[in-house]
């Protein structure tokens, strides 16, 4: 797991070989006990959930 960025308690990471679950290029976001996956190209939420104010920051 490569951590790309950390800010305001949000950790954004990317896995090198993570094409099993999601086929789109994506990032993994963790904030406290919440986890979400966002598409890189569209910026849309693929799976998981995140507080709305933290989603705007991502």
N, CA, C, O and CB atoms as a CASP TS submission, in Angstrom:
PFRMAT TS
TARGET T0000
AUTHOR 0000-0000-0000
METHOD Language model
MODEL 1
PARENT N/A
ATOM      1  N   UNK     1       0.848  -1.168   0.000  1.00  0.00           N
ATOM      2  CA  UNK     1       0.000   0.000   0.000  1.00  0.00           C
ATOM      3  C   UNK     1       0.897   1.235   0.000  1.00  0.00           C
ATOM      4  O   UNK     1       1.758   1.388   0.867  1.00  0.00           O
ATOM      5  CB  UNK     1      -0.967  -0.004   1.221  1.00  0.00           C
ATOM      6  N   UNK     2       0.692   2.090  -0.953  1.00  0.00           N
ATOM      7  CA  UNK     2       1.430   3.343  -1.018  1.00  0.00           C
ATOM      8  C   UNK     2       0.520   4.473  -0.551  1.00  0.00           C
ATOM      9  O   UNK     2      -0.549   4.693  -1.120  1.00  0.00           O
ATOM     10  CB  UNK     2       1.958   3.611  -2.457  1.00  0.00           C
ATOM     11  N   UNK     3       0.946   5.178   0.475  1.00  0.00           N
ATOM     12  CA  UNK     3       0.175   6.320   0.950  1.00  0.00           C
ATOM     13  C   UNK     3       0.527   7.510   0.069  1.00  0.00           C
ATOM     14  O   UNK     3       1.691   7.898  -0.036  1.00  0.00           O
ATOM     15  CB  UNK     3       0.463   6.623   2.466  1.00  0.00           C
ATOM     16  N   UNK     4      -0.478   8.074  -0.554  1.00  0.00           N
ATOM     17  CA  UNK     4      -0.281   9.197  -1.458  1.00  0.00           C
ATOM     18  C   UNK     4      -0.337  10.515  -0.711  1.00  0.00           C
ATOM     19  O   UNK     4       0.469  11.411  -0.959  1.00  0.00           O
ATOM     20  CB  UNK     4      -1.323   9.179  -2.564  1.00  0.00           C
ATOM     21  N   UNK     5      -1.300  10.636   0.216  1.00  0.00           N
ATOM     22  CA  UNK     5      -1.484  11.900   0.916  1.00  0.00           C
ATOM     23  C   UNK     5      -2.157  11.664   2.261  1.00  0.00           C
ATOM     24  O   UNK     5      -2.922  10.716   2.437  1.00  0.00           O
ATOM     25  CB  UNK     5      -2.313  12.876   0.065  1.00  0.00           C
ATOM     26  N   UNK     6      -1.854  12.551   3.206  1.00  0.00           N
ATOM     27  CA  UNK     6      -2.514  12.546   4.517  1.00  0.00           C
ATOM     28  C   UNK     6      -2.816  13.990   4.882  1.00  0.00           C
ATOM     29  O   UNK     6      -1.912  14.825   4.910  1.00  0.00           O
ATOM     30  CB  UNK     6      -1.621  11.854   5.622  1.00  0.00           C
ATOM     31  N   UNK     7      -4.083  14.294   5.161  1.00  0.00           N
ATOM     32  CA  UNK     7      -4.475  15.638   5.561  1.00  0.00           C
ATOM     33  C   UNK     7      -5.781  15.586   6.347  1.00  0.00           C
ATOM     34  O   UNK     7      -6.680  14.812   6.018  1.00  0.00           O
ATOM     35  CB  UNK     7      -4.619  16.555   4.328  1.00  0.00           C
ATOM     36  N   UNK     8      -5.878  16.402   7.373  1.00  0.00           N
ATOM     37  CA  UNK     8      -7.075  16.488   8.224  1.00  0.00           C
ATOM     38  C   UNK     8      -7.559  15.119   8.700  1.00  0.00           C
ATOM     39  O   UNK     8      -8.764  14.914   8.853  1.00  0.00           O
ATOM     40  CB  UNK     8      -8.196  17.185   7.469  1.00  0.00           C
ATOM     41  N   UNK     9      -6.662  14.199   8.932  1.00  0.00           N
ATOM     42  CA  UNK     9      -7.027  12.862   9.389  1.00  0.00           C
ATOM     43  C   UNK     9      -7.451  11.923   8.277  1.00  0.00           C
ATOM     44  O   UNK     9      -7.821  10.780   8.543  1.00  0.00           O
ATOM     45  CB  UNK     9      -8.123  12.959  10.379  1.00  0.00           C
ATOM     46  N   UNK    10      -7.403  12.383   7.034  1.00  0.00           N
ATOM     47  CA  UNK    10      -7.773  11.572   5.875  1.00  0.00           C
ATOM     48  C   UNK    10      -6.505  10.946   5.307  1.00  0.00           C
ATOM     49  O   UNK    10      -5.505  11.637   5.111  1.00  0.00           O
ATOM     50  CB  UNK    10      -8.515  12.429   4.789  1.00  0.00           C
ATOM     51  N   UNK    11      -6.540   9.656   5.046  1.00  0.00           N
ATOM     52  CA  UNK    11      -5.400   8.964   4.450  1.00  0.00           C
ATOM     53  C   UNK    11      -5.823   8.455   3.081  1.00  0.00           C
ATOM     54  O   UNK    11      -6.781   7.693   2.962  1.00  0.00           O
ATOM     55  CB  UNK    11      -4.901   7.789   5.358  1.00  0.00           C
ATOM     56  N   UNK    12      -5.097   8.884   2.043  1.00  0.00           N
ATOM     57  CA  UNK    12      -5.373   8.457   0.680  1.00  0.00           C
ATOM     58  C   UNK    12      -4.253   7.525   0.253  1.00  0.00           C
ATOM     59  O   UNK    12      -3.074   7.872   0.336  1.00  0.00           O
ATOM     60  CB  UNK    12      -5.501   9.676  -0.293  1.00  0.00           C
ATOM     61  N   UNK    13      -4.631   6.337  -0.206  1.00  0.00           N
ATOM     62  CA  UNK    13      -3.629   5.353  -0.603  1.00  0.00           C
ATOM     63  C   UNK    13      -4.036   4.671  -1.903  1.00  0.00           C
ATOM     64  O   UNK    13      -5.185   4.731  -2.343  1.00  0.00           O
ATOM     65  CB  UNK    13      -3.427   4.310   0.505  1.00  0.00           C
ATOM     66  N   UNK    14      -3.039   4.020  -2.493  1.00  0.00           N
ATOM     67  CA  UNK    14      -3.264   3.298  -3.732  1.00  0.00           C
ATOM     68  C   UNK    14      -2.521   1.974  -3.640  1.00  0.00           C
ATOM     69  O   UNK    14      -1.388   1.914  -3.164  1.00  0.00           O
ATOM     70  CB  UNK    14      -2.798   4.128  -4.972  1.00  0.00           C
ATOM     71  N   UNK    15      -3.171   0.921  -4.098  1.00  0.00           N
ATOM     72  CA  UNK    15      -2.566  -0.401  -4.110  1.00  0.00           C
ATOM     73  C   UNK    15      -2.076  -0.713  -5.518  1.00  0.00           C
ATOM     74  O   UNK    15      -2.773  -0.430  -6.492  1.00  0.00           O
ATOM     75  CB  UNK    15      -3.570  -1.475  -3.624  1.00  0.00           C
ATOM     76  N   UNK    16      -0.904  -1.283  -5.633  1.00  0.00           N
ATOM     77  CA  UNK    16      -0.323  -1.559  -6.944  1.00  0.00           C
ATOM     78  C   UNK    16      -1.089  -2.640  -7.694  1.00  0.00           C
ATOM     79  O   UNK    16      -1.414  -2.458  -8.867  1.00  0.00           O
ATOM     80  CB  UNK    16       1.126  -1.970  -6.794  1.00  0.00           C
ATOM     81  N   UNK    17      -1.383  -3.763  -7.039  1.00  0.00           N
ATOM     82  CA  UNK    17      -2.088  -4.866  -7.690  1.00  0.00           C
ATOM     83  C   UNK    17      -3.488  -5.025  -7.116  1.00  0.00           C
ATOM     84  O   UNK    17      -3.787  -6.040  -6.487  1.00  0.00           O
ATOM     85  CB  UNK    17      -1.303  -6.173  -7.536  1.00  0.00           C
ATOM     86  N   UNK    18      -4.337  -4.046  -7.324  1.00  0.00           N
ATOM     87  CA  UNK    18      -5.706  -4.107  -6.804  1.00  0.00           C
ATOM     88  C   UNK    18      -6.700  -4.016  -7.958  1.00  0.00           C
ATOM     89  O   UNK    18      -7.509  -3.090  -8.003  1.00  0.00           O
ATOM     90  CB  UNK    18      -5.960  -2.969  -5.777  1.00  0.00           C
ATOM     91  N   UNK    19      -6.650  -4.948  -8.873  1.00  0.00           N
ATOM     92  CA  UNK    19      -7.601  -4.947  -9.976  1.00  0.00           C
ATOM     93  C   UNK    19      -8.622  -6.083  -9.843  1.00  0.00           C
ATOM     94  O   UNK    19      -9.411  -6.313 -10.760  1.00  0.00           O
ATOM     95  CB  UNK    19      -6.859  -5.064 -11.305  1.00  0.00           C
ATOM     96  N   UNK    20      -8.613  -6.776  -8.738  1.00  0.00           N
ATOM     97  CA  UNK    20      -9.550  -7.874  -8.528  1.00  0.00           C
ATOM     98  C   UNK    20     -10.958  -7.364  -8.227  1.00  0.00           C
ATOM     99  O   UNK    20     -11.932  -7.844  -8.805  1.00  0.00           O
ATOM    100  CB  UNK    20      -9.066  -8.767  -7.392  1.00  0.00           C
ATOM    101  N   UNK    21     -11.061  -6.398  -7.328  1.00  0.00           N
ATOM    102  CA  UNK    21     -12.358  -5.932  -6.852  1.00  0.00           C
ATOM    103  C   UNK    21     -12.944  -4.839  -7.747  1.00  0.00           C
ATOM    104  O   UNK    21     -14.133  -4.871  -8.068  1.00  0.00           O
ATOM    105  CB  UNK    21     -12.231  -5.418  -5.430  1.00  0.00           C
ATOM    106  N   UNK    22     -12.127  -3.887  -8.146  1.00  0.00           N
ATOM    107  CA  UNK    22     -12.580  -2.754  -8.959  1.00  0.00           C
ATOM    108  C   UNK    22     -11.739  -2.714 -10.230  1.00  0.00           C
ATOM    109  O   UNK    22     -10.516  -2.836 -10.170  1.00  0.00           O
ATOM    110  CB  UNK    22     -12.472  -1.399  -8.169  1.00  0.00           C
ATOM    111  N   UNK    23     -12.367  -2.550 -11.339  1.00  0.00           N
ATOM    112  CA  UNK    23     -11.638  -2.521 -12.610  1.00  0.00           C
ATOM    113  C   UNK    23     -11.183  -1.107 -12.975  1.00  0.00           C
ATOM    114  O   UNK    23     -10.257  -0.954 -13.771  1.00  0.00           O
ATOM    115  CB  UNK    23     -12.510  -3.086 -13.726  1.00  0.00           C
ATOM    116  N   UNK    24     -11.804  -0.083 -12.417  1.00  0.00           N
ATOM    117  CA  UNK    24     -11.436   1.303 -12.718  1.00  0.00           C
ATOM    118  C   UNK    24     -10.185   1.720 -11.948  1.00  0.00           C
ATOM    119  O   UNK    24      -9.924   1.191 -10.868  1.00  0.00           O
ATOM    120  CB  UNK    24     -12.598   2.249 -12.382  1.00  0.00           C
ATOM    121  N   UNK    25      -9.408   2.659 -12.486  1.00  0.00           N
ATOM    122  CA  UNK    25      -8.320   3.242 -11.685  1.00  0.00           C
ATOM    123  C   UNK    25      -8.945   3.977 -10.493  1.00  0.00           C
ATOM    124  O   UNK    25      -9.860   4.782 -10.666  1.00  0.00           O
ATOM    125  CB  UNK    25      -7.425   4.224 -12.553  1.00  0.00           C
ATOM    126  N   UNK    26      -8.451   3.698  -9.296  1.00  0.00           N
ATOM    127  CA  UNK    26      -9.116   4.242  -8.115  1.00  0.00           C
ATOM    128  C   UNK    26      -8.132   4.471  -6.970  1.00  0.00           C
ATOM    129  O   UNK    26      -6.984   4.027  -7.011  1.00  0.00           O
ATOM    130  CB  UNK    26     -10.230   3.307  -7.663  1.00  0.00           C
ATOM    131  N   UNK    27      -8.616   5.178  -5.948  1.00  0.00           N
ATOM    132  CA  UNK    27      -7.854   5.402  -4.723  1.00  0.00           C
ATOM    133  C   UNK    27      -8.686   4.918  -3.540  1.00  0.00           C
ATOM    134  O   UNK    27      -9.915   4.879  -3.602  1.00  0.00           O
ATOM    135  CB  UNK    27      -7.472   6.909  -4.560  1.00  0.00           C
ATOM    136  N   UNK    28      -8.002   4.553  -2.472  1.00  0.00           N
ATOM    137  CA  UNK    28      -8.653   4.139  -1.234  1.00  0.00           C
ATOM    138  C   UNK    28      -8.501   5.273  -0.228  1.00  0.00           C
ATOM    139  O   UNK    28      -7.416   5.832  -0.072  1.00  0.00           O
ATOM    140  CB  UNK    28      -8.045   2.799  -0.681  1.00  0.00           C
ATOM    141  N   UNK    29      -9.591   5.606   0.450  1.00  0.00           N
ATOM    142  CA  UNK    29      -9.593   6.708   1.406  1.00  0.00           C
ATOM    143  C   UNK    29     -10.037   6.181   2.760  1.00  0.00           C
ATOM    144  O   UNK    29     -11.043   5.479   2.865  1.00  0.00           O
ATOM    145  CB  UNK    29     -10.518   7.865   0.932  1.00  0.00           C
ATOM    146  N   UNK    30      -9.278   6.524   3.798  1.00  0.00           N
ATOM    147  CA  UNK    30      -9.642   6.142   5.163  1.00  0.00           C
ATOM    148  C   UNK    30      -9.734   7.396   6.012  1.00  0.00           C
ATOM    149  O   UNK    30      -8.888   8.287   5.936  1.00  0.00           O
ATOM    150  CB  UNK    30      -8.611   5.140   5.765  1.00  0.00           C
ATOM    151  N   UNK    31     -10.783   7.444   6.824  1.00  0.00           N
ATOM    152  CA  UNK    31     -10.955   8.523   7.788  1.00  0.00           C
ATOM    153  C   UNK    31     -11.593   7.926   9.027  1.00  0.00           C
ATOM    154  O   UNK    31     -12.733   7.464   8.978  1.00  0.00           O
ATOM    155  CB  UNK    31     -11.823   9.693   7.204  1.00  0.00           C
ATOM    156  N   UNK    32     -10.869   7.931  10.140  1.00  0.00           N
ATOM    157  CA  UNK    32     -11.303   7.304  11.395  1.00  0.00           C
ATOM    158  C   UNK    32     -11.716   5.869  11.132  1.00  0.00           C
ATOM    159  O   UNK    32     -10.864   5.060  10.766  1.00  0.00           O
ATOM    160  CB  UNK    32     -12.471   8.092  12.039  1.00  0.00           C
ATOM    161  N   UNK    33     -12.987   5.513  11.301  1.00  0.00           N
ATOM    162  CA  UNK    33     -13.425   4.127  11.084  1.00  0.00           C
ATOM    163  C   UNK    33     -14.136   3.948   9.746  1.00  0.00           C
ATOM    164  O   UNK    33     -14.720   2.895   9.489  1.00  0.00           O
ATOM    165  CB  UNK    33     -14.348   3.688  12.212  1.00  0.00           C
ATOM    166  N   UNK    34     -14.088   4.962   8.899  1.00  0.00           N
ATOM    167  CA  UNK    34     -14.757   4.903   7.606  1.00  0.00           C
ATOM    168  C   UNK    34     -13.763   4.641   6.493  1.00  0.00           C
ATOM    169  O   UNK    34     -12.622   5.100   6.547  1.00  0.00           O
ATOM    170  CB  UNK    34     -15.515   6.193   7.337  1.00  0.00           C
ATOM    171  N   UNK    35     -14.200   3.901   5.481  1.00  0.00           N
ATOM    172  CA  UNK    35     -13.366   3.622   4.314  1.00  0.00           C
ATOM    173  C   UNK    35     -14.208   3.795   3.065  1.00  0.00           C
ATOM    174  O   UNK    35     -15.393   3.461   3.050  1.00  0.00           O
ATOM    175  CB  UNK    35     -12.759   2.192   4.380  1.00  0.00           C
ATOM    176  N   UNK    36     -13.585   4.321   2.013  1.00  0.00           N
ATOM    177  CA  UNK    36     -14.273   4.514   0.748  1.00  0.00           C
ATOM    178  C   UNK    36     -13.283   4.341  -0.396  1.00  0.00           C
ATOM    179  O   UNK    36     -12.070   4.443  -0.213  1.00  0.00           O
ATOM    180  CB  UNK    36     -14.942   5.904   0.690  1.00  0.00           C
ATOM    181  N   UNK    37     -13.826   4.079  -1.571  1.00  0.00           N
ATOM    182  CA  UNK    37     -13.025   3.941  -2.779  1.00  0.00           C
ATOM    183  C   UNK    37     -13.579   4.925  -3.807  1.00  0.00           C
ATOM    184  O   UNK    37     -14.782   4.953  -4.069  1.00  0.00           O
ATOM    185  CB  UNK    37     -13.046   2.460  -3.325  1.00  0.00           C
ATOM    186  N   UNK    38     -12.682   5.738  -4.389  1.00  0.00           N
ATOM    187  CA  UNK    38     -13.081   6.744  -5.364  1.00  0.00           C
ATOM    188  C   UNK    38     -12.410   6.479  -6.703  1.00  0.00           C
ATOM    189  O   UNK    38     -11.247   6.079  -6.757  1.00  0.00           O
ATOM    190  CB  UNK    38     -12.735   8.151  -4.862  1.00  0.00           C
ATOM    191  N   UNK    39     -13.144   6.703  -7.771  1.00  0.00           N
ATOM    192  CA  UNK    39     -12.597   6.602  -9.116  1.00  0.00           C
ATOM    193  C   UNK    39     -11.656   7.779  -9.355  1.00  0.00           C
ATOM    194  O   UNK    39     -11.970   8.909  -8.983  1.00  0.00           O
ATOM    195  CB  UNK    39     -13.731   6.569 -10.181  1.00  0.00           C
ATOM    196  N   UNK    40     -10.510   7.522  -9.973  1.00  0.00           N
ATOM    197  CA  UNK    40      -9.566   8.605 -10.262  1.00  0.00           C
ATOM    198  C   UNK    40     -10.061   9.446 -11.441  1.00  0.00           C
ATOM    199  O   UNK    40      -9.988  10.674 -11.404  1.00  0.00           O
ATOM    200  CB  UNK    40      -8.159   8.034 -10.565  1.00  0.00           C
ATOM    201  N   UNK    41     -10.561   8.791 -12.475  1.00  0.00           N
ATOM    202  CA  UNK    41     -10.949   9.523 -13.678  1.00  0.00           C
ATOM    203  C   UNK    41     -12.184  10.387 -13.498  1.00  0.00           C
ATOM    204  O   UNK    41     -12.223  11.513 -13.994  1.00  0.00           O
ATOM    205  CB  UNK    41     -11.184   8.565 -14.790  1.00  0.00           C
ATOM    206  N   UNK    42     -13.203   9.879 -12.791  1.00  0.00           N
ATOM    207  CA  UNK    42     -14.456  10.609 -12.621  1.00  0.00           C
ATOM    208  C   UNK    42     -14.584  11.291 -11.259  1.00  0.00           C
ATOM    209  O   UNK    42     -15.343  12.248 -11.105  1.00  0.00           O
ATOM    210  CB  UNK    42     -15.611   9.672 -12.815  1.00  0.00           C
ATOM    211  N   UNK    43     -13.838  10.794 -10.279  1.00  0.00           N
ATOM    212  CA  UNK    43     -13.944  11.335  -8.930  1.00  0.00           C
ATOM    213  C   UNK    43     -15.176  10.871  -8.187  1.00  0.00           C
ATOM    214  O   UNK    43     -15.527  11.440  -7.153  1.00  0.00           O
ATOM    215  CB  UNK    43     -13.937  12.816  -8.983  1.00  0.00           C
ATOM    216  N   UNK    44     -15.838   9.848  -8.697  1.00  0.00           N
ATOM    217  CA  UNK    44     -17.069   9.348  -8.091  1.00  0.00           C
ATOM    218  C   UNK    44     -16.773   8.277  -7.042  1.00  0.00           C
ATOM    219  O   UNK    44     -15.764   7.576  -7.111  1.00  0.00           O
ATOM    220  CB  UNK    44     -18.002   8.786  -9.168  1.00  0.00           C
ATOM    221  N   UNK    45     -17.669   8.174  -6.084  1.00  0.00           N
ATOM    222  CA  UNK    45     -17.583   7.149  -5.046  1.00  0.00           C
ATOM    223  C   UNK    45     -17.942   5.803  -5.653  1.00  0.00           C
ATOM    224  O   UNK    45     -19.036   5.637  -6.191  1.00  0.00           O
ATOM    225  CB  UNK    45     -18.517   7.482  -3.846  1.00  0.00           C
ATOM    226  N   UNK    46     -17.029   4.838  -5.570  1.00  0.00           N
ATOM    227  CA  UNK    46     -17.273   3.494  -6.108  1.00  0.00           C
ATOM    228  C   UNK    46     -17.880   2.599  -5.037  1.00  0.00           C
ATOM    229  O   UNK    46     -18.849   1.885  -5.296  1.00  0.00           O
ATOM    230  CB  UNK    46     -15.965   2.873  -6.643  1.00  0.00           C
ATOM    231  N   UNK    47     -17.308   2.637  -3.827  1.00  0.00           N
ATOM    232  CA  UNK    47     -17.842   1.817  -2.740  1.00  0.00           C
ATOM    233  C   UNK    47     -17.472   2.444  -1.407  1.00  0.00           C
ATOM    234  O   UNK    47     -16.593   3.303  -1.328  1.00  0.00           O
ATOM    235  CB  UNK    47     -17.311   0.364  -2.825  1.00  0.00           C
ATOM    236  N   UNK    48     -18.156   2.002  -0.362  1.00  0.00           N
ATOM    237  CA  UNK    48     -17.911   2.511   0.982  1.00  0.00           C
ATOM    238  C   UNK    48     -18.686   3.784   1.250  1.00  0.00           C
ATOM    239  O   UNK    48     -19.545   4.187   0.467  1.00  0.00           O
ATOM    240  CB  UNK    48     -16.436   2.757   1.190  1.00  0.00           C
ATOM    241  N   UNK    49     -18.368   4.407   2.367  1.00  0.00           N
ATOM    242  CA  UNK    49     -19.008   5.676   2.699  1.00  0.00           C
ATOM    243  C   UNK    49     -18.032   6.556   3.464  1.00  0.00           C
ATOM    244  O   UNK    49     -17.088   6.069   4.086  1.00  0.00           O
ATOM    245  CB  UNK    49     -20.294   5.448   3.523  1.00  0.00           C
ATOM    246  N   UNK    50     -18.273   7.845   3.411  1.00  0.00           N
ATOM    247  CA  UNK    50     -17.423   8.837   4.035  1.00  0.00           C
ATOM    248  C   UNK    50     -18.309  10.022   4.366  1.00  0.00           C
ATOM    249  O   UNK    50     -19.275  10.290   3.650  1.00  0.00           O
ATOM    250  CB  UNK    50     -16.221   9.248   3.110  1.00  0.00           C
ATOM    251  N   UNK    51     -18.002  10.732   5.431  1.00  0.00           N
ATOM    252  CA  UNK    51     -18.781  11.919   5.775  1.00  0.00           C
ATOM    253  C   UNK    51     -18.766  12.900   4.600  1.00  0.00           C
ATOM    254  O   UNK    51     -17.772  12.998   3.880  1.00  0.00           O
ATOM    255  CB  UNK    51     -18.222  12.595   7.062  1.00  0.00           C
ATOM    256  N   UNK    52     -19.861  13.614   4.414  1.00  0.00           N
ATOM    257  CA  UNK    52     -19.991  14.480   3.239  1.00  0.00           C
ATOM    258  C   UNK    52     -18.930  15.589   3.209  1.00  0.00           C
ATOM    259  O   UNK    52     -18.431  15.932   2.138  1.00  0.00           O
ATOM    260  CB  UNK    52     -21.383  15.102   3.207  1.00  0.00           C
ATOM    261  N   UNK    53     -18.585  16.147   4.367  1.00  0.00           N
ATOM    262  CA  UNK    53     -17.566  17.212   4.356  1.00  0.00           C
ATOM    263  C   UNK    53     -16.183  16.651   4.033  1.00  0.00           C
ATOM    264  O   UNK    53     -15.365  17.354   3.440  1.00  0.00           O
ATOM    265  CB  UNK    53     -17.531  17.936   5.715  1.00  0.00           C
ATOM    266  N   UNK    54     -15.908  15.422   4.402  1.00  0.00           N
ATOM    267  CA  UNK    54     -14.625  14.790   4.074  1.00  0.00           C
ATOM    268  C   UNK    54     -14.615  14.351   2.610  1.00  0.00           C
ATOM    269  O   UNK    54     -13.564  14.376   1.969  1.00  0.00           O
ATOM    270  CB  UNK    54     -14.356  13.575   5.003  1.00  0.00           C
ATOM    271  N   UNK    55     -15.765  13.950   2.076  1.00  0.00           N
ATOM    272  CA  UNK    55     -15.855  13.598   0.670  1.00  0.00           C
ATOM    273  C   UNK    55     -15.523  14.801  -0.195  1.00  0.00           C
ATOM    274  O   UNK    55     -14.838  14.657  -1.208  1.00  0.00           O
ATOM    275  CB  UNK    55     -17.249  13.065   0.334  1.00  0.00           C
ATOM    276  N   UNK    56     -15.989  15.978   0.177  1.00  0.00           N
ATOM    277  CA  UNK    56     -15.668  17.199  -0.578  1.00  0.00           C
ATOM    278  C   UNK    56     -14.186  17.481  -0.574  1.00  0.00           C
ATOM    279  O   UNK    56     -13.643  17.951  -1.574  1.00  0.00           O
ATOM    280  CB  UNK    56     -16.414  18.394  -0.007  1.00  0.00           C
ATOM    281  N   UNK    57     -13.516  17.202   0.539  1.00  0.00           N
ATOM    282  CA  UNK    57     -12.061  17.433   0.621  1.00  0.00           C
ATOM    283  C   UNK    57     -11.305  16.479  -0.301  1.00  0.00           C
ATOM    284  O   UNK    57     -10.310  16.862  -0.917  1.00  0.00           O
ATOM    285  CB  UNK    57     -11.565  17.262   2.075  1.00  0.00           C
ATOM    286  N   UNK    58     -11.777  15.249  -0.393  1.00  0.00           N
ATOM    287  CA  UNK    58     -11.096  14.278  -1.251  1.00  0.00           C
ATOM    288  C   UNK    58     -11.290  14.677  -2.702  1.00  0.00           C
ATOM    289  O   UNK    58     -10.798  13.995  -3.601  1.00  0.00           O
ATOM    290  CB  UNK    58     -11.625  12.838  -1.002  1.00  0.00           C
TER
END
